[in-house]
């Protein structure tokens, strides 16, 4: 079984936190369960955008934004109803039709939380 397609934009120690993560799976559910390919470091209440390019299925979820509830270090549910969307699929590796990977990108947080705005998450220099 082929592994996930490597992302040339992946930065192991990003300057901005929380960072973008690659998506390994998205379920078809009222509140979709998103699985990242490695620990995401997100917190419940974060607001994220899904980027699902052609070739990964579930293109209906592309650019949708929702609030998340973290369930494991690599999974979270998101307030997006994907029950009627196409199934999420990982394209064959390598795939000439696919030149990018599915990603989740943090774009904000629930204002009841406000931890990222009041806590310095950058490493000291």
C-alpha positions as CSV (number, residue, x, y, z in Angstrom):
1,X,0.0,0.0,0.0
2,X,1.5,3.3,-1.0
3,X,2.2,5.9,1.7
4,X,1.1,9.5,1.8
5,X,2.5,11.8,-0.8
6,X,5.3,13.9,0.7
7,X,4.7,17.6,1.1
8,X,7.6,19.8,-0.1
9,X,6.2,22.6,2.0
10,X,6.3,20.7,5.3
11,X,8.4,22.4,8.0
12,X,9.3,20.1,10.9
13,X,9.7,23.0,13.4
14,X,7.4,25.8,12.1
15,X,7.8,29.4,13.3
16,X,4.0,29.9,13.4
17,X,2.0,27.7,15.7
18,X,-0.3,25.9,15.3
19,X,1.0,24.8,11.9
20,X,-0.5,23.3,8.7
21,X,-0.8,19.5,8.7
22,X,-1.4,17.0,5.9
23,X,-4.7,15.1,6.0
24,X,-4.7,11.3,5.9
25,X,-8.5,10.8,6.0
26,X,-11.8,12.5,6.4
27,X,-15.0,10.6,7.2
28,X,-18.4,11.1,5.8
29,X,-20.3,12.2,8.9
30,X,-22.5,15.0,10.3
31,X,-19.3,16.2,12.2
32,X,-16.5,14.9,10.0
33,X,-13.6,13.1,11.7
34,X,-10.3,14.4,10.2
35,X,-7.1,12.4,10.6
36,X,-3.7,14.0,10.1
37,X,-0.6,12.2,9.0
38,X,1.3,13.2,12.2
39,X,0.3,14.9,15.5
40,X,-1.4,18.2,14.9
41,X,-0.9,20.1,18.2
42,X,-4.4,21.7,17.7
43,X,-6.7,22.5,20.6
44,X,-10.5,22.2,20.9
45,X,-12.0,25.5,19.8
46,X,-9.4,26.1,17.0
47,X,-10.9,27.1,13.7
48,X,-9.4,25.5,10.6
49,X,-9.7,25.5,6.8
50,X,-9.6,22.3,4.8
51,X,-7.8,22.2,1.5
52,X,-8.7,19.2,-0.6
53,X,-7.3,19.3,-4.1
54,X,-8.6,17.4,-7.1
55,X,-7.6,13.7,-7.0
56,X,-8.2,13.4,-3.2
57,X,-12.0,12.9,-3.5
58,X,-14.3,15.0,-1.2
59,X,-13.6,18.2,-3.3
60,X,-16.8,19.6,-1.8
61,X,-14.9,20.1,1.4
62,X,-12.2,22.3,-0.3
63,X,-11.8,25.7,1.4
64,X,-14.5,25.0,4.0
65,X,-13.9,26.4,7.5
66,X,-15.1,24.9,10.8
67,X,-14.4,24.7,14.5
68,X,-12.8,21.5,15.9
69,X,-13.0,19.2,18.9
70,X,-9.7,17.3,19.4
71,X,-10.2,13.6,20.0
72,X,-6.6,12.2,19.7
73,X,-3.2,13.7,18.9
74,X,-3.8,13.0,15.2
75,X,-7.7,13.3,15.0
76,X,-10.4,15.9,15.5
77,X,-14.0,16.4,14.6
78,X,-15.0,19.5,12.6
79,X,-18.3,21.3,12.4
80,X,-18.7,20.4,8.7
81,X,-21.4,18.0,7.5
82,X,-19.7,15.7,4.9
83,X,-22.5,13.0,4.8
84,X,-23.4,13.9,1.1
85,X,-19.8,14.6,0.0
86,X,-17.7,12.3,-2.2
87,X,-15.5,9.9,-0.2
88,X,-12.0,11.1,0.7
89,X,-9.4,9.0,-1.1
90,X,-5.6,9.0,-1.1
91,X,-4.4,9.0,-4.7
92,X,-1.8,6.5,-5.9
93,X,1.8,7.5,-5.1
94,X,3.1,9.0,-7.3
95,X,0.1,10.3,-9.2
96,X,0.7,12.5,-12.2
97,X,-2.7,14.1,-11.9
98,X,-2.1,15.3,-8.3
99,X,0.5,17.9,-7.6
100,X,-0.5,18.9,-4.0
101,X,-1.7,17.2,-0.9
102,X,-4.8,17.6,1.3
103,X,-4.1,20.0,4.1
104,X,-5.7,21.5,7.2
105,X,-4.7,25.0,8.0
106,X,-5.5,26.9,11.3
107,X,-7.2,30.2,10.6
108,X,-8.5,31.3,14.1
109,X,-9.9,30.2,17.4
110,X,-13.1,30.4,19.4
111,X,-13.0,33.7,21.2
112,X,-13.9,31.9,24.5
113,X,-10.5,30.2,24.3
114,X,-7.9,32.9,23.4
115,X,-4.9,30.9,24.5
116,X,-2.8,31.4,21.4
117,X,-3.2,35.2,21.6
118,X,-2.0,35.4,25.2
119,X,0.7,32.8,25.3
120,X,4.1,33.1,23.5
121,X,4.4,29.8,21.6
122,X,7.6,30.8,19.7
123,X,10.9,29.3,20.9
124,X,13.3,31.8,22.6
125,X,16.2,33.0,20.5
